[in-house]
């Protein structure tokens, strides 16, 4: 299996090469040359597999440069009941991604039972083990540079802390995350973890990461890698829970399901798109946004118009306060028939601060083939949905999952099971839970008092050269 850039001006590479490289040298994102196809017979064979066994089968379709026995060991090491044990239902602790039925045909797929209580753990724990393995084989080191709007940062740092040959430099928007999210990241004292709070929004931090990654000389000299969802391995790992959720919600391969996915950077729902392209019977992929509704606007109108920093709202679902969705380029690559020249044309406008309009093109007319719907949510919607879910189902959800549930209820076809992807546990956004329900969100005992721990973070202006100097001084 070789991987190609969405922009077509980079060499095809192996899985291990793109794992360490992140962004392609031409500024594009890597995707497999083709999507492996999964038959109904294969789905039937996979239905009874454990999560780790299923992950191995799927990864084997995409990874051919790691010996099978080693890959199986890495996957088994990653997906254990000990790592993913924070389920809201003690009876399901250790189920990795248990399904919670709210009512017949409406479910929550729990993805937030890992060490940082967010769905990012599902892929990031694997990345930590993959990085350590590949670096050891090659006798190399890597300096991971990432940007987070909330959950990616802590998941990456918990996955990489203490890993041999790995340093992490994580950028986050200063003061824009919840107190719990900040504490999870900034309280880590591991010598290989560096937190940088950028005075600005997530998009400012993400722009710096892209600028550094596009400096080929600096990237090569300081071995810069990525754990954001621009890294294909992140998306690949997330594909697994779409299959697992499908199996949990159905009894035969003749059934379809729909997924509603809270989405800011388009990584989580991009994995659903990949699963559907592989042959998983997904009727609809519903993209749920908050007030930063760039993605919803595209699916409704065909216009992709990233906002400027001043136009980005600070919301109570902060992990989706994103106006430039990095992974959206992967989907558009497929939408335009994998025409890299067309992608280069479109993203030349985006990279210059502009937008593009596909509404009058054959590409937008093809959109129904891909099964996408969308919707958006506001702070008031969020509070109302948290209350509704608690009052009706006695189930406590976080703010981002509330965005998903709100949109799912609006577009749901009751003939097809709807799975809302739960993206985090409510305690990560305790302030909004308090506002909605006037109660304290429960938290695992080992995370009590995390906000009071000493914090270690460097606050900087959104200056690419300053971030480079910071990295250089520590390498």
C-alpha positions in Angstrom: 0.0 0.0 0.0 1.4 3.4 -1.0 0.1 6.8 0.0 -0.3 9.8 -2.3 -0.7 13.5 -1.6 -4.0 15.2 -2.2 -2.1 17.9 -4.2 -0.2 15.4 -6.4 3.3 16.8 -6.2 4.9 14.5 -3.7 6.2 11.0 -4.1 4.1 8.0 -3.1 5.4 6.7 0.3 5.0 3.8 2.6 2.9 3.8 5.8 5.9 4.2 8.1 7.2 7.1 6.1 3.9 9.1 6.2 3.5 8.2 9.9 6.7 10.1 10.7 6.3 12.8 8.1 2.7 14.1 8.7 2.0 16.8 6.1 3.1 16.0 2.5 6.0 18.2 1.2 3.7 19.8 -1.4 1.4 21.0 1.4 -1.2 18.2 0.8 -2.5 15.4 3.0 -1.7 11.7 2.4 -4.4 9.2 1.5 -4.1 5.6 0.3 -3.8 5.1 -3.4 -7.1 3.2 -3.2 -9.5 2.3 -0.4 -9.5 -1.5 0.3 -13.0 -3.0 -0.3 -14.7 -5.0 2.4 -17.3 -7.5 1.3 -20.4 -8.6 3.1 -18.7 -12.0 3.8 -15.8 -10.2 5.4 -18.2 -8.1 7.5 -19.8 -11.3 8.7 -16.4 -12.7 9.7 -15.5 -9.4 11.5 -18.8 -9.1 13.4 -17.7 -11.3 16.4 -14.2 -9.9 16.7 -13.0 -8.0 19.8 -12.1 -4.4 19.3 -8.3 -5.2 19.1 -8.9 -8.1 16.7 -11.1 -5.9 14.5 -8.5 -3.1 14.6 -5.8 -5.5 13.5 -7.8 -6.7 10.5 -8.5 -3.1 9.3 -4.9 -1.9 9.9 -3.6 -4.9 8.0 -5.3 -3.5 4.9 -3.4 -0.3 5.2 0.0 -1.3 6.7 2.3 -3.6 4.8 5.7 -2.4 6.0 5.4 -3.6 9.6 5.6 -7.3 10.2 2.2 -8.8 10.9 3.2 -10.2 14.3 4.6 -6.8 15.4 1.5 -5.0 14.2 -0.7 -7.4 16.0 1.3 -6.9 19.2 1.1 -3.1 18.9 -2.6 -3.2 18.5 -3.1 -5.6 21.4 -0.9 -3.4 23.6 -3.0 -0.3 22.6 -6.6 -1.5 22.9 -6.9 -3.0 26.4 -9.6 -2.9 29.1 -7.1 -1.3 31.4 -6.6 1.7 29.1 -10.2 2.3 28.1 -12.1 1.7 31.4 -13.9 5.0 32.1 -17.4 4.0 30.8 -20.3 5.7 32.4 -21.8 2.3 33.0 -19.6 0.2 35.3 -21.0 -2.9 33.7 -19.4 -1.8 30.4 -16.0 -0.8 31.8 -13.4 -2.1 29.5 -15.7 -2.6 26.5 -13.5 0.0 24.6 -16.4 1.6 22.7 -19.7 0.5 24.3 -23.0 1.4 22.7 -25.6 3.2 24.8 -29.2 3.0 23.6 -31.1 6.1 24.4 -34.3 4.7 22.7 -34.8 2.2 20.0 -32.9 3.3 16.9 -31.1 6.1 18.7 -27.7 5.4 20.3 -24.6 7.0 21.7 -21.3 5.4 20.7 -19.0 5.9 23.7 -15.6 6.9 22.5 -14.4 8.8 25.6 -13.4 6.0 27.9 -9.6 6.4 27.5 -7.1 8.2 29.8 -8.1 11.8 28.8 -11.8 11.1 28.5 -12.0 12.2 24.9 -12.4 10.3 21.6 -8.9 11.4 20.5 -7.5 8.7 22.8 -8.9 6.1 20.4 -6.3 7.0 17.8 -3.6 8.7 19.8 -2.7 5.8 22.1 -2.0 3.8 18.9 0.1 6.6 17.5 2.2 6.7 20.6 3.0 3.0 20.3 3.6 3.2 16.5 5.9 6.2 16.8 8.0 4.4 19.5 8.2 1.2 17.4 9.1 2.8 14.1 11.6 5.2 15.6 13.4 2.3 17.4 13.6 0.3 14.2 15.1 3.2 12.4 17.3 4.5 15.2 15.7 8.0 14.9 14.1 10.7 17.0 11.1 12.9 16.2 9.8 16.3 17.4 6.1 16.3 17.2 4.5 19.7 16.6 0.8 19.9 17.0 -2.1 22.3 17.5 -5.1 21.6 19.6 -8.5 23.2 20.2 -8.9 21.1 23.4 -8.7 17.4 23.3 -6.0 16.5 20.7 -3.3 18.1 22.9 -4.0 16.1 26.0 -4.6 12.9 24.2 -1.3 13.3 22.3 0.7 14.2 25.4 -0.7 11.3 27.4 0.1 9.0 24.6 3.6 10.3 24.0 4.8 11.0 27.6 7.9 9.1 28.4 8.2 7.6 24.9 11.7 7.1 23.8 12.9 9.3 20.9 9.8 11.6 21.1 9.4 15.2 22.1 6.0 17.0 21.9 5.5 20.7 21.2 1.8 21.4 21.5 0.2 24.7 20.6 -3.2 25.7 22.0 -5.2 28.9 22.1 -4.5 30.8 25.2 -7.5 30.9 27.6 -9.9 29.3 25.1 -10.1 25.8 26.4 -12.0 24.6 29.5 -10.2 24.6 32.8 -10.2 20.8 32.9 -8.7 20.6 29.4 -5.9 23.1 30.3 -5.2 21.2 33.5 -4.9 17.9 31.7 -2.2 19.4 29.4 -0.4 22.0 31.4 0.0 19.9 34.6 2.1 17.3 32.9 5.7 17.6 34.1 7.3 15.1 31.7 10.6 16.3 30.3 9.6 15.5 26.7 6.3 17.5 26.8 6.2 21.2 26.0 3.0 23.3 26.0 2.8 26.6 24.2 -0.3 28.8 24.6 -0.8 31.1 21.6 -2.5 34.5 22.0 -5.3 33.9 19.5 -7.6 31.2 18.2 -7.0 27.5 17.3 -6.7 28.5 13.6 -3.7 30.7 14.5 -2.0 27.8 16.2 -2.9 25.5 13.3 -1.5 28.0 10.8 1.8 28.0 12.6 2.0 24.2 12.5 1.4 24.2 8.8 3.9 27.0 8.2 6.6 25.1 10.1 5.7 21.9 8.3 6.0 23.6 5.0 9.5 24.8 5.8 11.2 21.8 4.3 14.7 22.7 5.6 13.5 23.3 9.2 11.3 20.2 9.1 14.2 18.0 8.0 16.8 19.4 10.3 14.6 19.2 13.4 12.7 16.0 12.4 9.3 17.6 12.7 6.3 15.2 12.8 2.6 15.5 13.4 -0.1 13.9 15.5 -2.9 16.2 14.4 -5.5 14.5 12.2 -3.4 15.6 9.2 -1.5 12.4 10.1 -3.2 9.6 8.2 -2.6 7.1 11.0 -5.0 9.1 13.1 -7.8 8.8 10.6 -7.0 5.1 10.0 -7.3 4.3 13.7 -10.7 6.1 13.9 -12.1 4.0 11.0 -12.3 1.1 13.4 -15.0 2.4 15.7 -17.3 3.0 12.8 -17.2 -0.7 12.0 -17.5 -1.6 15.7 -20.5 0.7 16.1 -22.1 -0.8 13.1 -21.8 -4.3 14.4 -23.1 -3.3 17.8 -26.2 -1.6 16.3 -27.1 -4.3 13.7 -27.6 -8.1 13.5 -26.9 -8.6 9.8 -24.8 -7.2 7.0 -28.0 -6.3 5.1 -28.8 -3.5 7.5 -27.7 0.2 7.3 -26.9 2.7 10.0 -26.3 6.4 10.1 -23.7 8.3 12.1 -24.0 11.9 13.4 -20.5 13.3 14.2 -19.7 16.5 16.0 -17.0 17.9 13.8 -14.6 20.9 13.7 -11.5 19.8 11.8 -13.3 17.1 9.8 -11.0 14.3 11.0 -13.5 12.3 13.0 -16.1 12.3 10.2 -13.4 11.8 7.6 -12.8 8.4 9.1 -16.5 7.7 8.6 -16.2 8.7 5.0 -13.3 6.3 4.6 -15.3 3.5 6.3 -18.2 4.1 3.9 -15.8 4.1 0.9 -14.5 0.7 2.1 -18.0 -0.7 1.9 -19.4 -0.3 5.4 -23.2 0.1 4.9 -23.6 3.7 6.1 -26.8 5.4 5.0 -25.9 8.9 6.2 -22.9 10.7 7.6 -24.3 13.7 9.5 -21.8 16.5 10.1 -22.8 18.5 13.2 -21.1 21.9 13.8 -21.4 24.6 16.5 -21.7 28.3 15.7 -18.5 28.0 13.6 -20.5 26.5 10.8 -18.1 26.5 7.9 -18.6 22.8 7.2 -22.4 23.0 7.5 -22.4 26.0 5.1 -20.5 23.9 2.5 -22.8 20.9 2.7 -25.8 23.2 2.4 -24.5 25.6 -0.3 -21.4 24.3 -1.9 -19.3 27.2 -0.7 -16.3 26.6 1.5 -15.4 29.8 3.2 -13.0 29.6 6.1 -13.4 32.4 8.5 -10.7 34.8 9.7 -9.6 34.7 13.3 -11.8 37.7 14.2 -14.8 35.9 12.7 -14.3 32.7 14.8 -16.7 32.3 17.7 -15.6 31.3 21.2 -18.2 28.8 22.2 -19.1 26.3 24.9 -18.1 23.4 22.6 -14.5 24.8 22.2 -12.9 21.8 20.5 -15.0 22.7 17.5 -14.0 26.4 17.5 -12.3 25.9 14.1 -12.8 27.7 10.9 -10.3 25.9 8.7 -11.0 22.2 8.6 -7.7 20.5 7.7 -9.1 17.1 6.9 -11.8 18.6 4.6 -9.1 18.5 1.8 -9.1 14.7 2.0 -12.9 14.6 1.4 -12.8 17.2 -1.4 -10.0 15.1 -3.1 -12.4 12.2 -3.3 -15.4 14.5 -4.3 -13.5 15.9 -7.3 -12.6 12.5 -8.5 -9.1 12.5 -7.0 -8.0 15.3 -9.3 -5.0 16.7 -7.6 -4.7 19.6 -10.0 -8.3 20.6 -9.0 -7.4 20.4 -5.3 -4.3 22.5 -5.8 -6.5 25.1 -7.6 -9.1 25.1 -4.8 -6.6 25.3 -1.9 -4.5 28.0 -3.6 -7.6 30.1 -2.9 -8.0 28.8 0.7 -4.3 29.2 1.5 -4.4 32.8 0.2 -7.2 33.5 2.7 -10.1 33.1 0.3 -12.8 30.6 -0.4 -14.2 28.4 -3.2 -17.7 27.7 -4.6 -18.6 24.3 -6.0 -22.3 24.9 -6.1 -22.6 25.1 -9.9 -20.2 22.2 -10.6 -20.7 18.5 -11.3 -18.7 17.9 -8.1 -21.4 19.4 -5.9 -24.1 17.5 -7.8 -22.2 14.3 -6.8 -22.5 15.1 -3.1 -25.5 12.8 -2.5 -23.4 9.8 -3.6 -21.3 10.3 -0.4 -24.2 10.3 2.0 -23.5 13.6 3.8 -26.0 15.8 5.7 -25.2 18.6 8.1 -26.6 20.9 10.7 -25.4 23.4 13.4 -26.0 24.1 17.0 -25.9 27.2 19.3 -25.1 27.7 23.0 -28.9 27.7 23.7 -29.4 24.5 21.7 -26.5 22.9 23.6 -28.0 23.7 27.0 -31.5 22.5 25.9 -30.1 19.3 24.5 -28.1 18.5 27.6 -31.2 19.1 29.6 -33.3 17.0 27.2 -30.9 14.1 27.3 -30.7 14.1 31.1 -34.4 14.5 31.7 -35.6 12.0 29.1 -32.8 9.4 29.2 -31.0 10.1 32.5 -27.8 10.3 30.4 -25.3 13.1 30.9 -23.5 14.3 27.8 -20.8 16.9 27.1 -21.3 20.0 25.0 -19.9 18.6 21.7 -22.0 15.4 21.9 -25.0 17.7 22.6 -24.3 19.4 19.3 -24.3 16.0 17.6 -27.5 14.8 19.3 -29.3 18.1 18.5 -28.6 17.7 14.8 -29.2 14.0 14.8 -32.7 14.5 16.2 -33.5 17.0 13.4 -32.4 14.8 10.5 -33.0 11.3 11.8 -34.7 8.7 9.6 -36.4 6.4 12.1 -36.2 3.5 9.7 -32.4 3.6 10.0 -30.5 3.4 13.4 -28.7 6.6 14.2 -25.5 6.5 16.2 -24.3 9.8 17.7 -20.5 9.7 18.3 -19.9 10.7 21.9 -16.7 12.8 21.8 -15.9 13.5 25.4 -17.1 13.1 29.0 -19.2 15.8 30.5 -16.6 16.7 33.2 -14.3 18.2 30.6 -16.9 21.0 30.2 -18.1 21.1 33.8 -18.9 24.9 33.7 -21.6 24.4 31.0 -23.0 21.3 32.6 -23.4 23.4 35.8 -25.2 26.0 33.7 -27.5 23.6 32.0 -28.4 21.3 35.0 -27.1 22.9 38.1 -25.1 19.8 39.0 -21.5 18.7 39.2 -20.4 16.4 36.4 -18.9 13.3 37.8 -15.2 12.5 37.2 -13.0 9.5 37.8 -11.4 9.5 41.2 -7.9 9.6 39.9 -8.6 13.0 38.2 -10.0 14.7 41.3 -8.3 18.1 41.9 -6.4 18.1 38.6 -7.1 21.8 38.1 -5.1 22.6 41.3 -1.9 20.9 40.1 1.1 23.1 39.2 1.0 24.0 35.5 3.8 24.4 33.0 3.1 26.4 29.9 4.8 29.1 27.7 2.5 31.9 26.4 3.5 33.3 23.1 2.2 35.6 20.3 1.1 33.9 17.0 4.6 34.1 15.5 6.0 31.2 13.5 9.6 32.3 13.8 9.2 32.5 17.6 7.9 29.0 17.8 10.7 27.8 15.6 13.2 29.5 17.9 11.5 27.8 20.9 11.9 24.4 19.3 15.4 25.0 18.2 16.5 26.0 21.7 15.1 22.7 23.1 16.5 20.4 20.5 
